[in-house]
Amino acid sequence: MTPITDITDITGITGVLTSLNFSGPFIFSMIFVALICVIVPFAMLIYLRTKKGGELRSFVYGLGIYFFISFIALQLFHGLFFRIPGMVNVFTPKNHPIYYGFYFAFVTALFGVLANFAGLTYAMKKAKGKEDYTLYSIGYAGFEMIAYGSSLFMSNVVLVLMIRSMGYETYMKRLNLSADKQAYYEKALRTLSETPAYDNYLTGIHRILIFVVQIAVIFLMMEGIRTGKKALFFGLAFLCQFLCFLPDYLLSAGTIPDTKTMVAWELIPMALTILLVYRKIPKSERSL
């Protein structure tokens, strides 16, 4: 499911939207996935903190690194890149969806490797052991899970409950939007209302898989630092992230038709990433 806050191209709406139907199972699916996206990282934090003695600051470092790279560094880079003449026309879902998907997957994977290199090398230089590095990876991957899973689903839940309580027409009147913005918003709401509940559960699976992959990628980078084989393991980390992110961006661009197809595409590179961790990293370094 593409949340309302994630819609980039709303065009061609016809007719007048006067009512919406959001079923109970649909609302429950959003609440359930939103809670899972919060519970998983914090349950792992509590376990590693209380049972394994990991430092809370390692988790916080992971959160901070992800926040900086995703919400500051990447946004600045995209802003500068798309100021280059012609780039906006080339890397857009409407004009060149394949270019769009490859660009965003490539840049996101590259910045992820650079950010974790800085985090593992400098922020985590006082780490005591595997427990701290694992907490760092959970903080990094967990922030993404919460930001793009829980928060977006919960914002949609609040939106749906407001529409159900006030009525669609009253809600739209209170927004007082211009005709163009109202058409944009109505199309987004119609898309949301037509989304089946199972699509939300698939999105939850997608978020959990990405969470696992992010942790696995950080383990690959840790092994590169430990063995001195940075080129090999950082290259594998970049490739795994790129291949895992690509289906998500192609879905946003409209090249992949639906969430179930995206998840099916993701399973292959995700399985490859986990296999690399088991084959390339000794058990003594990946087990707690």
PyMOL commands that set and color helices and strands:
alter all, ss='L'
color gray80, all
select helices_A, chain A and resi 4-6+24-51+56-81+87-90+97-123+130-166+168-175+179-193+197-227+230-253+259-280+283-286
alter helices_A, ss='H'
color red, helices_A
deselect
rebuild
show_as cartoon
